[in-house]
Amino acid sequence: MSAGTILVSGNQRLARTLNRIYEQKQIRDGKLTWETPDILSWSAWQQKAWDESLIHCDNEGQALLSNHQALLVWQGTIERSVEANAMLQLYQVARRAQEAWLLMHQWQLSLAEINLSFSSEDNRAFLRWASTYRKYCKQHHWLDTARMPDELSRYYQSGIYSPPSHILLLGFDELTPQQQSLFDVMKKAGCEFDQIDECSPARQMRRCRYQDGDRELAEAAKWCLVQYTEAPESRIAVIVSDLEQQRDKVQRIFDEVLQPATLINEGDGGAYNISIGRPLSEWPLVHAFFMLLDFAQDHLELNKVVSLITSPYLQGPLEELEQRYQLDARLRRQGDTRVSISSLQYFAARVDEDGEPYPYTCPLLAEQLQDWQSQREKIRKRLRPGEWAEYFSELVGTMGWPGSDTLGAYDHQCMHSWQGLLSEFAGLESVQALFSFQQAKQQLKRMASAVVFQPRSPESSIQVMGLLEAAGLQFDALWIAGLHDEVWPASPRPNPFLPHKEQRLRGMPRSSAARELQSAQRISERLLQSADLIVVSTAKRDGDSELRPSPLFIHIPEEENSAAVVSDSPLYTERVHQSGELEQLLDNVGPKAEQSRARRGSAVFKLQAECPFRAFAELRLGARALTEAEPGLDAAERGSLVHEMLELFWNKVQTQETLLNYNKAELDELILQVAEQVINANAKSRPLTYTERFRGIEQARLKRYLLQWLDEEKKRKPFSVQDTEKKYQITVAGLSVEVKIDRIDKLEDGTLAIIDYKTGKTTPESWVGERPDDPQLPLYSIQFGDELSAVAFAQVRPGDMGFKGIARDNEQIPGVQAFQKLKASTPLEDWPSVLSYWQHNLQRLAEDYLAGKADVDPKKGHDTCRYCDLTSLCRVNESNNLLPDEQDPGY
């Protein structure tokens, strides 16, 4: 390049590549220093030309708007329009309107021409918005990038500002009329133009088809590896048609083939580069920033809170990592799907009566949250964008963001880009003076979503890029993937705000099928001249849809055996699997229990009966799935409310005689008082769930349930309630458990009956067998011996209220049958034999548990495993003898 020459490229990637090639040439020539060449992308050259024009020309005080500023002006214009009330996605409408404004200038369509040819209400609305936007810009002396080429043309034409002497154009598939007009003016002013075309037909081309898109990408990656192995210095590229949508999948597959060490977190990669980045808002560093801002408005979804408090971009997770994961489990047990700052701070700072921390206590987090609370006073104010930018940084800083000790190279680059965006955000003040907290946060988040961030990485011989980014680039080997007939040529998608007729007449992008065919032909021809070796591939199927090659590539000979294009070596994960050696161990007995006391009361017997492994894993190893919080109350929580209400009711009433003495009004009032008391007690820990309306609904439900249930209690012979929710220590075969019995009634004859509330379906048959389904009541019976004359479920279930159980005789409680009706495997001659039968079965379960018996032996096969969370731990699904039956509708 001679002095005074500027090379203008069609995209930023091409400009970077050309600059790198120029630098490498200077190094090869032995130069230590050299003058930086003027190699600029189209947008960068425009900006440079405008900046230089400010020195030479009277620009009448015009201020150049950034794209973010211009979009904000569009938003304001549309918000104030009559159409705004009918819009659900005003921001998206503003973006499309801004695109239409850019198109009409690029293709030299005036508002007057739109006024003469509009064909829809959208066209009419845009005409009003554009007129208002133009007037608003004129009043404030604003210029946007859509009109910048026209202003530069005016300056060059006036003669007071001279264009460069020589411009080289590279990588432009086509010039817009606006660009062509600018270049024509520059030519008349003495600028010389040359368009570079280095393309030459490929020496070898072939076409391949693969079963699906994943296999196609895997073969492309393996092909890159082969090409690189044969010629490490060669320039290799893979073009993916919809790379922006498939980026994550492409990265996963290429990592597996080209740099498998990254799959196990070894090394930093660098075997290839992907040209398309991600929105800045999706990078973890920035994502944590916005989660903190969301939380500043008091509530955040539970899953986001957990992600936030364990984020490496805050201070404290490393010091309190175990406690914060325990806090996660505690918040999940709380049940609310959203968490408030005050609730999180309460649990993080919580200690027991002796001042000792709980396993989930996080003092550092609690201190940060206290500082965080003190910084929230500005949230209700309206501030300037610059003030919000400063406040946001101070606010997240109280939580230790960005956690500088853990920042890697990419994080530092991301932080630099983020700081630049904050400066742009502060610059919005010239367009809109004041924002509320919500407006400022939303605007900043939109800006971060619009900025694509791609960290700089070491140059690689292998490049993965999109269709348009390859313009002007030359390679040694090129693979073009995914251009099947449904995407290439692309379908028309005209801008809805410009008259379709005018778009077609002027040949605007995406305006018609003919325009897309012409564009696809031009790009395809350029791609097929971009390398010596070219492979074009498509998938045969996408799900249930059959795919065909694009007609623009059908002339390329298809390989009969597509797999022959690359080596048939297996992928990294396949090689790992194939290299494994299977070792079988029989490990069904764990160490004996060191403590004779088991957690979770009667659950030890129920779990040991269901599956010995589950009892061992849950009670000895502490393996349990995290609770999944759901909106409202689940069945267990609703059942717990019924339990609590019945406990409070009988603590007040005590006897059936007292119950029968209440008239309807008195009973209704008492029930409402009890229901309100229960709901208020539970609402303290679930304030977000127990709204005023929800309380009313639950109170009515509990009242309805209790009234129906008391009708059953009134049918019984006289009784009194001796105890409710009383704790007992019961020991079986040396295994001690603490239980809490729902209710113990004293019957008319002076004997006792154990009552256990259930809101689901029940049956006394769950008490029989060596591995009873529900050994809870048989366990309780051990405590009372000869005093006991009945055990029963109190089934508080709408439409199926009643007692279900067994007794010494069948006249004790309605619905409770004589013990002879119990279908046991051994004869039960009398009531003591029933109690002895239960005790014998419980002793065997206790002995097995204490001995460490941990067989993966679900009592009812997959019916037992269906509601177990530990199948991935015991690997029961890999056991052939437990495969679900083909007739089982659940599998």
BAKEMI-416553 format. One record per residue (C-alpha): x, y negated, z negated. Coordinates in pm, whole numbers, plus 50000, padded with zeros to 5 digits. Last residue first. Layout:
BEGIN
XYZ;...
END
This chain:
BEGIN
457765463946857;454695453746655;452245473746864;453855506646754;452955531347029;456545533147152;457705541446801;460345518646663;463905532446653;464665544646301;466285577946389;468605560746633;470195538146371;471415506046535;468275487746418;469205495246057;472275473146085;472385469045702;473475432745727;471605423146044;468495439645900;468725418445583;465715395445617;463125422445546;459525417645665;459605442945946;462005465945766;459285484045571;457105489945878;460305498846061;460795530445857;458205535045584;460465540845284;463465522445425;466575543645368;469785524445414;471265541945114;472475520044827;472705541544513;474845521444272;474385544243971;472405517043790;469945514844078;469515552444105;468945555343729;466335527543737;464455543744027;464455577343850;463245561343527;460415543443711;459105576343846;459145592443500;457485561943339;454645562843588;453945599543527;454155594743147;451565566643164;449245588643369;449895618443140;448845596742843;445475590343015;444665627143062;445125656243298;447015639043579;447905666643825;451075659444032;451235642644376;448985614444254;445665603844405;444195581944127;440485589944094;441115608543765;442245575643609;438645563443582;437805534943816;438115497243778;435525479843999;433575466343701;435755467943386;435705493343098;433025517943201;435155540743419;437195557243146;440885555943048;441295529943317;442305525143680;442545494743904;440785470644137;438895440544003;436845418044229;436625391644496;436625402044863;435025373445055;437575348544928;440455366744756;441105365644384;441915402644349;442375407743974;444555438543988;443945462743706;445485482843425;443245498343160;443305515242816;446535502542665;447025504242289;448465539542325;451625527442503;451965489442525;455315480842684;455405510242926;452205497343093;454065467143232;456205489943451;453125507643590;451745472643665;454785462143872;455455494744057;454075481944389;454825504844684;455615534644461;458745554944542;458255587444351;454585584944439;451655565144300;451185528544204;450345514944552;447255537344548;445775512244301;444935490144603;445455453344680;444715427744951;446125393044893;445365366644629;446625388544346;446335382443971;447635409643739;445455420143444;446685443743172;443855457542956;444115462442580;442155482842327;439905467842057;436695485442166;435265453442317;438395446942522;441435425542445;442735411242770;446395406742865;447135382443148;449775373143405;452545394243253;456015379043266;458855403843298;462435405343177;464355436143283;466595460943102;467925492243270;468955518643017;466535544643145;463735518543141;463965487642918;461275460942900;461775425642768;458465407142761;457295372642868;453705360642830;451965344843129;448615345942950;447895363242619;444935377042417;442135368142656;438865379342496;436375405042613;432645412042624;431545436342898;432165423643248;429785406943493;430785371843382;434365377743496;433165384643851;431175352043862;434325335543727;436065344844051;433625326344275;433845295244059;437625297744054;438005300344431;435685270944503;437415248944247;440805257944386;439735249244740;438155215944637;441315206144449;443455216444743;441515194244987;441535164544750;445255168044685;445925169245060;444075136545109;446085119144837;449345133044971;450795163544804;453295173845071;455665144045053;455505143344673;456495180144635;458315182544300;455935159644111;452985172644314;453145206244137;452215191943798;449575169043949;447975198444132;447755219743818;446255191643609;443765182543881;442625218743909;442205221243530;440185189243514;438065199743813;437385233643652;436355217343325;433955193643501;432365221543704;431945242843390;430275214643201;427935207343491;427005243943536;426335251143167;429115265942955;428035292342700;428955321442929;432595310542937;432735307942558;431445343542527;433985355542785;436745344142555;439835321442551;438285290642723;441225266242711;444095290742761;441775308843001;441535278543230;445225269843212;446285304943315;443615307043586;444845274243732;448465284943724;447765317643903;445605300344167;448375275144229;450865303944264;448665319844531;448795287844734;452585288044698;452825324444806;450545318845107;452595289245234;451895253245138;451975223245372;454495219845653;457095247545645;460455251345472;462375282345570;463965298245264;467525309345320;467905346645357;469035366745058;472225384944972;472915382144597;475315411644607;473795431244316;470165420144337;469665413644708;472165438144860;471655466444609;467865463944615;467895461944996;470185492045021;467895512944802;464935506745033;461275502344935;461575520544602;464735502144502;463075469544608;459945475244397;461945487044096;464335457244103;461425433444170;460025440943822;462135413143672;464105391443910;467555399143773;468725431943628;470205439043285;472315470143238;475435451743344;478425468243511;476195484243771;477935514243920;479975507844231;478205512544562;476935544644714;475835547345078;479195542945249;479545570545505;482185556345737;482375559346116;485205543246313;484495532546669;487535519946858;487265486247028;489145478047347;485985478247559;484295452147341;487295428947349;487615433147725;483915425147771;484275393947559;487235382647772;485455388848101;486135420348300;488575421448594;486855424648933;489295401149102;487755375349327;486275373949678;485785411649673;482805407649441;480875392049727;480915424649923;479355417250260;480905382650253;478665357850433;479945339350738;479285301650721;476425291550953;473945293650661;475575264150492;473115236350580;470235261250566;470785263250188;471135299150073;467975316649952;466625320349600;464025344749465;462135332449161;461465355748866;464375342448662;466575323548907;467465349049172;469935355149451;472475330249321;474415308449562;478035305149668;480155284849911;483865293049916;486345269050078;490055272550151;491865244250331;489975217750137;487715187150170;486395192250523;483445213950422;482605188250153;482385159850409;480055179450633;477895188350336;477755151850226;476595140050571;474115168450613;472705162450263;472215125350337;470395132350667;468235158950504;467425135550216;466375107750456;464205131750658;462545144250339;461685108750240;462575080150004;465235098049797;467815070849886;466455041350085;466145045750461;464855010850530;461645022750694;461135049850434;461525026350138;459295000450305;456515025950352;456845038549996;456195003749857;458534998949557;457505006149198;457185043849229;460835048849335;460845076049597;461585111949495;462205132749806;463325168749745;467045175949764;468585191750071;469775212849899;467905219949575;465395246849671;467515259849960;470465270049743;473415247449661;474435264149332;478195265849365;480785250049597;484265264949544;487235244649673;490885253349730;493765230449831;491805199449744;491015164949887;488965138149715;487055110849903;483665119549752;484035147649499;482175128149235;478945129149436;478455166549410;479365171949047;482705182348907;484845210748773;488585204748820;491385230248803;494965217948843;494735201148504;495505166448378;495705163448002;492485151047841;490675117947822;487355120847644;484195118647855;481525095747713;478355088547907;476675056647786;472865056847825;472255076247503;474445051947309;472415022747447;469195039647350;470495046046998;471535009546964;468084997947072;466345021846834;468505011246540;468004974346615;464244977846661;463894998046340;465964973446138;464034943846281;465684924146560;466404887246611;468014866346886;467164884947207;469164878547525;472264860647399;472124882047085;472534913247299;476294907547268;476304924646927;475224956347108;478114952647349;480494949947053;478884980746899;479424998747231;483134990547223;483325003846870;481705036146989;484205040247274;487095036747029;485415061046790;484985086447070;488665083547154;489535089046787;487125118446773;488745134047082;492165132946912;490855147346587;489245129546293;489215149145966;490915124245735;488975095445893;485655105745742;483595083945977;481635076845757;482385077845383;478795076145262;479185039245169;480655033945516;477295042545671;475895010445523;478904988345599;478944998845966;475194993645999;475504959545834;478164947346079;476184959246381;473004944646230;474674910746187;475894911446548;472384920646667;470854891146477;468764899146173;465144905446073;464894917945716;463194948845571;466334970245586;468474943745417;467964957945066;469374992045157;472914987445022;472044996244659;470525029244769;473725038944952;475795031744642;473565055944448;473735080544736;477545079744726;477515086844352;475135116244397;477295130044677;480355128844454;478435144844165;477145174244371;475025197444152;473955228544346;475385254644107;473785235043821;475905211143621;476175213843239;474715185543032;473365209442769;469775204842886;470785212243248;472345188543501;470915171443812;472975146044008;472615161944354;469035172144275;467905136844189;469915120644470;468255142944728;464815134644586;465565097244578;466845097744936;463695115345052;463565149945206;461265162645480;460095198345544;459155201645179;459445236645028;461555230844718;463145264344794;464695247745098;466075219744884;467695245244654;469265264344943;470755232245086;471985222644740;473805255944727;475385246345059;476355213344902;477825230544597;479995252944815;481275223445020;481895199744732;485505188844791;485375195145167;481935179545199;482985148045012;483595120145263;481385120145569;482325128945926;482925165345830;479125168845803;477905190145511;475555163245375;474325155045725;473595190045854;471605197345539;469725164545575;469035172045941;467515205845857;465315189745591;463915162845818;464725127945696;462995103145467;463955069945310;464445046145606;468185048845541;467925085245643;467475075046006;470565052845979;472545081845832;471345104846110;472445078146358;476035077946230;476155116246216;475205117346587;477985092546660;480695115446521;479005146846651;478885134847014;475285134547135;474815096747111;477765091147346;475855108847622;477905138347741;480765139247988;480835149148353;484225156048508;484895189848353;488635196048326;490485229248329;493085248848130;493095220947871;491995241747574;492765228647228;494195260247075;492585288046874;488995283346769;487875319046842;486155310647171;488905285147237;491345314147284;489325325047587;490815297047800;490115303848166;487455330948164;485545325447840;486105288047854;484755287248209;481575305048099;480905283147795;481785251047978;479455259248267;476635267448026;477105234847838;477295214248158;474265229548327;472005198848333;474775174148428;476395199848658;473375202448884;475115210549213;478295225249069;481515217049257;484515238149162;487955224049233;491525236049274;494545214249349;497595236649386;500615234149155;499975267648986;499805286749318;498995323949292;497945322648927;495925290948990;494035306649279;493295338249078;492145318148775;489935296348993;488375327849141;487665340148788;485815307548717;483795310049039;482925346248957;481675335848613;479665307448767;477915331149010;477345357148737;475605331048523;473535318548816;472085352348904;472655383149120;475415368049329;475685355449686;478855346149873;479845324150167;483245321450331;485435294350474;489085294550586;491005267850775;488815239750644;488205211050884;490125178850815;489195149250596;491605120450547;489135092950630;490225058350518;488015028550600;489984997550695;488944961450635;490834928850705;489724897950513;489764865150704;486614847050592;484654862750876;485724896750744;484574887050392;481124877750521;480864911450699;482004929150383;479264912550179;476634921150441;477784957450449;477604960050071;474034946150071;473034968850360;474234998750155;477385016250269;477475053750325;479485084050211;481935059550054;485055077649928;487725053850051;487665017350160;490914998150211;490794960450168;493234934850312;493714897350273;491724893449951;488674870649969;488994832549952;486914810849717;485954775649819;485044786950168;481274784850118;480854819350277;483114835450018;481074820149735;477734829649889;478884865149953;480034867549591;476554856349481;474934882949698;477304909749562;476334898949202;472564901849253;472124937449120;474874931548863;472744906148676;473034868248674;471644846648396;471204808848404;468574809448126;465744795048335;466874814448642;466914847148453;463354841148325;462124832448675;463674864248817;462174885348537;458734869248583;458794875748958;460054911048899;457304918148646;454534905148874;455834924549177;456324955148959;452644954348858;451504951749220;453734980449328;452465001849040;448874992549132;449495007649474;450124999249838;452344968449838;453234956850188;452934918950204;453894912549841;456804936549875;458044916150170;457804884249963;459654901349679;462554907349916;463994940450035;467694937950104;468604974750066;470964969249774;468714941549642;465524962149654;467364991949507;468684972649206;465224958849122;463744993749161;466335007748920;465464980048671;461784989348706;462625025948643;464535016548328;461704993848209;459175022048258;461405045048051;461475019147771;457705014647785;456995051547733;453355052547617;452095024247836;448475011947848;449074982347616;452014970247827;450024964648149;449064928848063;452724919048049;454654907447740;456204941447680;457124943248051;459254911848041;460794921147706;461814955047836;463234939548154;465274915147944;466554944547739;467524962148062;469524931448169;471394931047839;472224967947862;473334964548226;475624936048125;474444901248210;476774876948386;476334841248262;475654814448521;476894779948426;476444766048777;478994790548918;481274762249021;483974782049195;487724787349172;488374800948822;484964817648784;485554834849117;488364855148964;486014870648710;483494878348985;486114895249204;487314916048910;483764926848821;483014936149183;486294955649201;485414975248888;481954984049025;483384996049359;486165015949194;489605000449183;493085007349317;495044974849300;498484989749254;500464986148930;503904972449013;506704996848954;509165006648685;511585035748643;511615046049008;513165079249105;511075085049417;509405114449241;508345090548964;506865065949214;504975094449381;503545106149050;502305070948975;500545068549314;498895102449263;497665091348919;496255059149058;494515078749333;492955102449082;491755074048858;490155056249155;488505088549272;486995093948927;485655058348915;483565061849230;483355050149592;486895037249599;488215002149672;491894999749769;493174964149746;495974951549965;497774919049877;501234935349885;501344966350103;500005000050000;
END
